Amino acid sequence: MTWHFTEDAAAFRTAAARHLAAEPARNTAVLTLMDRADRLGWWTEPDGRVTGVLAFSPSSGLDLGAMTEEAARALASPADTPDPPVFPDGGEPVVLRGETAAVEAYAEACGRSWEVTGRMRLFRLGELTPPDPAPAGRGRVAGEADVPLVAVWTREFAVAIGDEPAEDYTGFVTERITEGRLHLWEGPDGRPVSMAAVSRTIEGQARVHLVYTPPAERGNGYAAGATEAVSRSAVDAGTGQVLLFTDLANPTSNALYRRLGYRPVTDHVGVELAAVTR
C-alpha cells in the first residue's frame, strides 16, 4: 500500500479513473481542482486498486478525496510517504479539507497542532422541488453586463464565509458568466437581488456554489429562487449528480437546501495545521 504523486493531471486521471468514476460525489473537490492543482496523489492497495485521492496547491492547501483513515495516516507520515504533498519542514501553516474521519486521522498523525476552521455537509440533489411559496421576481442567466456587480458580490461572499478576498474577481466571474453557469434572481422591480453558480460537469457531477444574497435583500426567498434555477439548469443539461456544500453552523441554509430536494452525503471539516517551530 502506498501513495503516488504527480503534477500531470492526465496521468492522475488515468491512474485513478475507476475510483473517481465510482465516487464522483465524495471526490468532488479533487475533480474540480485537478486541472489546476500543483500536485495530485492516489493511494493504492496491495492488489493495485486505488482507494484514495488528493489535490494540493500551496495557495489553497490540501484537499482529500474519498479515502480510508489508513491512507490518511500514511499520508501524514514521512516514513511511509517519502514525498508528501505537505512539505515535512512545516514552514507554513497548511489548510486541510475533506471528509471528517480522513482529515482528523491525518491531523492527529502529522504531529502538528491543528484547529478546526469550519464544518461542512455535502448534499446531493434528489428530486428538485421548487420553493413554496415561490419568491417574487424571476431567475435569469447572468450576462456580460452583470460582471461588475457579480464581481463585487463575489468579494462580499468571500468575506462573509471567512475567506481572504482577492483584489479582483473579474476574470473569475467572467468565466462562469461566459459559460452560462451563473444565474441571477431579479426582484419584483427587475433588479438583481441574489446569485448562484454551478461548476463545470466533470465525471457526471457538478457543484452549486456562490449562493449569495446581499444583506438588504435577505429574508425574501431570493436565494431559494436562484439556487433552484441554477440547479435546474444543471439537471436539464444532463448532469447526473448535482452537489453543494453547506456550513453546518448555518441552520437556515441547511434547511433551505433540504426543502429544494438536496439530501446529505457526508460531513466534511476544514482544519489549519500549525507551522512547525524550530
C-alpha positions in Angstrom: 0.0 0.0 0.0 1.5 3.3 -1.0 0.9 6.9 -2.1 1.9 8.0 -5.6 2.2 11.7 -6.7 2.3 13.5 -10.0 2.0 17.0 -11.4 0.4 15.7 -14.6 -3.4 15.8 -14.5 -3.7 13.4 -17.4 -1.5 10.8 -15.6 -3.6 11.2 -12.5 -6.9 10.7 -14.4 -5.5 7.5 -15.9 -4.3 6.1 -12.7 -7.3 7.0 -10.6 -10.1 6.8 -13.2 -12.0 3.9 -11.7 -12.0 5.4 -8.2 -13.0 8.9 -9.4 -15.9 7.5 -11.5 -17.1 5.2 -8.7 -17.3 8.1 -6.1 -17.8 11.3 -8.1 -19.7 13.0 -5.2 -17.2 12.2 -2.5 -14.4 13.2 -4.8 -16.0 16.4 -6.0 -13.3 18.8 -4.6 -10.5 16.8 -6.2 -12.3 16.5 -9.5 -12.9 20.2 -9.5 -9.3 21.1 -8.6 -7.3 18.5 -10.5 -6.6 20.6 -13.7 -5.1 23.4 -11.7 -3.5 21.6 -8.7 0.2 21.7 -8.2 0.3 18.1 -7.1 -2.1 15.2 -7.3 -2.0 11.9 -5.4 -3.5 8.4 -5.3 -3.4 5.6 -2.8 -3.1 2.0 -4.0 -4.0 -1.2 -2.1 -1.8 -4.3 -2.4 -3.9 -5.5 -5.3 -3.4 -2.3 -7.2 -6.8 -0.8 -6.5 -6.9 3.0 -6.0 -8.9 3.8 -2.8 -7.8 7.4 -2.1 -7.0 10.6 -3.9 -5.9 14.1 -3.1 -5.2 17.5 -4.7 -2.6 20.0 -3.3 -1.6 23.6 -4.1 0.4 25.8 -1.8 -2.1 28.6 -2.4 -5.2 26.7 -1.5 -3.9 23.8 0.7 -4.6 20.1 0.7 -8.0 18.6 -0.4 -8.6 15.0 0.5 -11.0 13.0 -1.7 -12.6 9.7 -0.6 -10.0 7.7 1.3 -9.6 5.4 4.2 -8.3 6.6 7.6 -5.3 4.3 7.0 -4.4 6.1 3.8 -4.8 9.5 5.6 -2.5 8.4 8.4 0.1 7.1 5.9 0.0 10.4 4.1 0.9 12.2 7.3 4.0 10.1 8.0 7.2 11.0 6.2 8.5 7.5 6.8 5.6 6.0 4.9 5.3 8.8 2.4 8.8 10.0 1.3 7.5 12.7 -0.9 4.4 14.1 0.9 2.4 16.9 -0.6 2.5 18.8 2.7 6.2 19.5 3.0 7.8 17.9 6.1 9.6 21.1 7.2 6.2 22.6 8.1 7.5 26.1 7.4 4.0 27.5 6.8 0.5 26.7 8.2 -1.4 24.4 6.0 -5.1 24.3 5.2 -6.6 20.8 5.0 -10.1 19.9 3.9 -12.0 16.7 3.3 -14.3 14.1 4.9 -14.2 14.4 8.7 -12.8 11.0 9.5 -9.9 11.2 7.0 -9.0 14.8 7.9 -9.0 14.1 11.6 -6.9 10.9 11.1 -4.3 12.9 9.1 -4.3 15.8 11.6 -3.8 13.5 14.6 -1.0 11.6 12.8 1.0 14.5 11.5 2.4 15.6 14.8 1.5 19.2 14.4 -1.1 21.2 16.4 -4.3 22.0 14.5 -7.6 23.8 14.8 -10.9 23.4 13.1 -11.8 26.3 10.8 -15.2 25.0 9.7 -17.5 22.1 9.4 -19.5 21.4 6.2 -22.0 19.0 4.9 -22.0 17.7 1.4 -25.5 17.4 -0.2 -26.6 15.7 -3.4 -29.8 16.7 -5.2 -32.6 14.1 -5.2 -35.8 15.3 -6.8 -35.6 19.1 -7.4 -38.5 20.8 -5.6 -39.4 24.5 -6.4 -39.5 26.8 -3.4 -43.0 27.1 -1.9 -44.1 29.8 -1.6 -42.2 31.0 -4.8 -40.2 34.2 -4.3 -41.3 37.3 -6.1 -39.4 38.0 -9.3 -37.7 35.7 -11.8 -34.5 34.0 -12.5 -32.2 34.5 -15.5 -28.8 33.6 -16.7 -26.2 36.3 -16.0 -24.8 38.3 -18.9 -21.7 40.3 -19.7 -23.2 43.5 -18.3 -23.6 41.8 -14.9 -19.8 41.2 -14.5 -19.1 44.3 -12.4 -22.0 43.6 -10.0 -21.2 39.9 -9.7 -17.5 40.6 -9.0 -18.5 42.9 -6.1 -20.9 40.3 -4.8 -18.3 37.5 -5.1 -15.9 39.6 -2.9 -18.7 40.1 -0.4 -19.4 36.4 -0.4 -15.7 35.6 0.3 -15.7 37.9 3.3 -19.0 36.5 4.5 -17.7 32.9 4.6 -14.4 34.0 6.3 -12.1 33.7 3.2 -9.4 36.2 2.4 -10.9 38.0 -0.6 -9.0 38.5 -3.8 -8.4 42.0 -5.1 -10.3 41.5 -8.3 -12.8 38.8 -9.3 -13.5 40.0 -12.8 -11.8 37.0 -14.5 -13.3 34.5 -12.1 -16.9 35.6 -12.7 -16.4 36.3 -16.4 -15.5 32.6 -16.9 -18.7 31.5 -15.2 -20.9 34.0 -16.9 -19.4 33.3 -20.4 -20.1 29.6 -19.9 -23.7 30.2 -18.8 -23.0 28.8 -15.3 -24.1 31.8 -13.2 -27.7 32.7 -12.6 -29.3 35.8 -11.0 -32.6 36.3 -9.3 -34.3 39.5 -10.1 -36.7 41.1 -7.6 -40.1 42.5 -8.5 -38.6 45.7 -9.7 -36.2 43.9 -12.1 -33.0 44.5 -10.0 -30.7 41.5 -9.4 -31.1 40.5 -5.8 -29.3 37.1 -5.5 -27.0 34.8 -7.4 -25.9 31.2 -7.6 -23.4 29.4 -9.8 -22.6 25.9 -10.8 -19.2 24.3 -11.6 -18.4 22.6 -14.9 -19.7 19.0 -15.1 -16.8 16.5 -14.5 -17.4 12.8 -14.2 -21.1 13.4 -14.2 -21.1 15.7 -11.2 -21.3 19.4 -10.8 -21.4 21.6 -7.6 -23.6 24.6 -6.9 -21.6 27.4 -5.3 -21.5 31.2 -4.9 -25.0 31.3 -3.5 -25.2 34.8 -2.2 -27.8 37.5 -1.4 -26.8 40.9 -0.2 -27.9 41.6 3.4 -30.5 44.2 2.5 -32.3 41.6 0.3 -32.4 38.7 2.6 -35.5 37.1 4.1 -37.4 37.2 0.8 -36.6 33.7 -0.5 -34.4 35.0 -3.3 -31.5 32.6 -2.6 -34.0 29.7 -2.9 -35.1 31.0 -6.3 -31.5 31.4 -7.6 -30.4 28.0 -6.3 -33.4 26.3 -7.8 -32.8 28.0 -11.1 -29.1 27.1 -11.3 -29.8 23.5 -10.1 -32.5 23.1 -12.7 -30.1 24.2 -15.4 -27.6 21.5 -14.4 -30.3 18.8 -14.3 -31.6 19.9 -17.7 -28.0 19.8 -19.1 -27.9 16.1 -18.1 -25.7 16.3 -15.0 -26.0 13.1 -13.2 -25.2 14.4 -9.7 -25.8 18.0 -8.6 -24.0 18.7 -5.3 -23.5 21.5 -2.9 -21.7 22.2 0.5 -23.4 23.9 3.4 -21.9 25.3 6.6 -23.1 23.2 9.5 -23.2 26.3 11.6 -25.9 27.8 9.4 -29.2 26.0 10.1 -31.1 28.4 7.7 -29.2 27.3 4.6 -29.2 23.6 5.6 -33.0 23.7 5.9 -33.3 25.6 2.6 -31.4 23.1 0.6 -33.3 20.2 2.1 -36.6 21.9 1.0 -35.3 22.1 -2.5 -34.6 18.4 -2.6 -30.9 18.1 -1.6 -30.0 15.2 0.7 -26.9 14.7 2.9 -24.0 12.6 1.6 -21.0 13.1 4.0 -19.8 15.6 6.6 -16.5 17.5 5.9 -14.2 19.5 8.1 -11.5 22.1 7.4 -8.5 22.5 9.7 -5.4 24.6 9.8 -2.2 22.7 10.6 0.2 25.0 12.5 3.6 25.7 11.2 6.4 23.6 12.9 8.6 25.7 15.1 12.3 25.0 15.2 
